[in-house]
Amino acid sequence: MLGVALIALYLLVMAAVIFGVFQFTAWMRTYRMRKTAQVPPGFRLTSEIYYDPTSGKKQRVWYNDKTGERFYETVE
């Protein structure tokens, strides 16, 4: 009987941990989407326009020649 209770407790704790991880990742995604991002220094505007398939928003592409990084600015 003790073994069954320990297994049930283990499953309950694991379910709570998994639920917490999903909640944290959803919060992080929402935080990043709401954050007003400004173009970092050293980036130059390109002629490229990108449509984000997940949000459907149009984004302007900025490029850093030194690092090769790309920055996406949401265009309203």
LINWORA-V425713 format. One record per backbone hydrogen bond with DSSP energy under -1.0 kcal/mol. CO is the residue of the C=O (numbers start at 1). NH is the residue of the N-H. If there is no record, write none. Layout:
co=(CO | CO)
nh=(NH | NH)
This chain:
co=(1 | 2 | 3 | 4 | 5 | 6 | 7 | 8 | 9 | 10 | 11 | 12 | 13 | 14 | 15 | 16 | 17 | 18 | 19 | 20 | 21 | 22 | 23 | 24 | 25 | 26 | 27 | 28 | 29 | 30 | 31 | 40 | 44 | 48 | 50 | 52 | 57 | 58 | 59 | 60 | 61 | 62 | 63 | 64 | 69 | 71 | 73)
nh=(5 | 6 | 7 | 8 | 9 | 10 | 11 | 12 | 13 | 14 | 15 | 16 | 17 | 18 | 19 | 20 | 21 | 22 | 23 | 24 | 25 | 26 | 27 | 28 | 29 | 30 | 31 | 32 | 33 | 34 | 35 | 43 | 63 | 61 | 59 | 56 | 52 | 75 | 50 | 73 | 46 | 71 | 44 | 68 | 64 | 62 | 60)
